[in-house]
Amino acid sequence: MRATKVLAATATTAAAIAGGAWLWWHQGEIATRRPINEWTFTHMHRVMPTEEVRRPARTRLLPAAPRPLPVADIAYTFDGREHRLDELHCRTRTTGFLVLHRGRLLHESYPGVFASPSARFQLFSLTKSVTSMLFGIALERGELASTDERVSEVLPQLAGTAYDGVTIAQLLDMRSGVGGVEDWTIPDAPIRRFETAVTTGGSVLDVIRSTPRVRAPGTAFNYSTIDTHVLGWVLEAATGTTIADYAEQRLWQPMGAESDAYYFLTRGHPRTALGGGSLNATVRDTARVGAIMAAGGRVDDVQLVPEAWVARSRGSQLPQLQPGALVDGGGYAHYGYSNQWWTLGGERRAFTGLGVHGQYLWVDPDSETVIVKTSAWNTADDEAKDRETCAALAAVVEAVERL
């Protein structure tokens, strides 16, 4: 009898260990599923190591607009049917939604279970657009010589890899030629190996060094979070500080942020932020970031981000980066790409930062309108939800212009 109990206890312990190991190796997948993702997307500081981006002593306020946005009256058309904004929030799992016009707050709502003005949201790849802004600042300050610099000149640890010979400009436009289409559904894809290394303490450097070149640098668009992670390392090497510290000094404090932000870090040492996807910030402060870009890089009378850098972010002249040309490289047909921003083309040349699971920082410089939408989609990407969101946000800009 005693032997039977021992065997049973041993089997139970072995099952628990096996179950714990499975959870450890699949934590990223579990954390992004509904309904758990509504919690993880606002509590990444409980899940991963972090580095703070501290707010300044004095906040630059977002004053209320003279008239609120009539959200109940805004309609948009998607797939031949008319919808209202409350339908958008329900259909696309909105957790936070804010509209700014010329720096004034028109509308703010938080449909998410754990969402609030003080909640800090995991912005995923919207982080890439912030990294681009930091690059523009570093270039203006002379901390980086030129976007024509080769990555391996700044990061000698990447000499002899697929990134050897790739320029900073090519990384900024996702034209490195390294890796294939970023596909989260393929178990051994570079992005899955990258995520596993980040979350389990593995070597991110080893993943990057082993990622193959699939085409000549500069010849085609290929969306890559790993490219932007390398950009983050370039920025840190050039400035002599961490991304979080540089963001605090050169962006968060000068723009008058309302709350501390943070980057989550890799579990393995040396711990580093993900320039391509680990910034967590409030919706209001994310809108402040967008307001800088909508105002041509200015905060009041201070030119924080170079005006030419903002113009570069609104669209590229390269045919391979135009709306409709990105499909083979992992983009949707209605987007172009430039400088770590998704571009919308047309006369307005609006642009947006995007993050998986439905994060948006929509910037329309012509009207100085900024829209932030955070979401908790069950899948990383969803083309139908994205097209619907684009239709709705364009309708919001039209409504703002009618005020």
Secondary structure, DSSP 8 states (H G I E B T S, - for coil): -HHHHHHHHHHHHHHHHHHHHHHHHTHHHHHTSTTHHHHHTT-GGGTS-EEEE---SS-----B-SS---GGG-EEEETTEEEEHHHHHHHTTEEEEEEEETTEEEEEE--STT--TT--EE-TTHHHHHHHHHHHHHHHTTSS--TTSBHHHH-GGGTTSTTTT-BHHHHHTT---BSS---TTSTTSHHHHHHHHHHHT--HHHHHHH--B-S-TTSS----HHHHHHHHHHHHHHHTS-HHHHHIIIIITTTT-SS-EEEEB-SSSS--B-TTT-EEE-HHHHHHHHHHHHTTTEETTEE-S-HHHHHHHT--S-GGGSTTS-GGGT--TT-EEETTEEE--TTTT-EEEEETTTEEEEEETTTTEEEEEEE--SSS--HHHHHHHHHHHHHHHHHHHH-
